[in-house]
Amino acid sequence: MAINTGNIEMMREISNFFYKTSGIYARLCRYMAYLYKYDWFITPYIENCEGLLDQDSGLGDVGAV
């Protein structure tokens, strides 16, 4: 009923009740809360880029000299 009507306060109250009374639900909530969402990315940082263009072999890999 709370989902169909969009009653957020009731859904939160139900969720808190299950969190306090059900170990499985609490464990699932903690698991989902700390799960990586892959909304981050790693950006490479090259400290000394002088001479890198001279070493490029044209293959797209700087290390393939």
Protein Blocks (a to p, Z undefined) as FASTA:
>chain_A
ZZmnopaklmmmmmmmmmmmmmklmmmmmmmmmpcehlaccddddfblghklmmpgonop
aklZZ
